[in-house]
Amino acid sequence: MELTAKEKAKELVKKMNRSYDKYSAKQCALIAVDFAIDNIDWHEFEYPNERDLYLQQVIQEINNL
């Protein structure tokens, strides 16, 4: 079962928070999600891409933390 966007956001920030303060951890998590979005292999006919939509929600949740 895949984590919800909110759970994934918390998980990413928690992992980054081991080495950084909360602000820096959030910034690193956002960079990681941006990297994942940039590397989605999809075709135009797949729009909207479910993975892209999920990762966009993760970005929103990270910003809400």
Secondary structure, DSSP 8 states (H G I E B T S, - for coil): ----HHHHHHHHHHHHTTTS-HHHHHHHHHHHHHHHHHT----GGG-S-HHHHHHHHHHHHHHH-
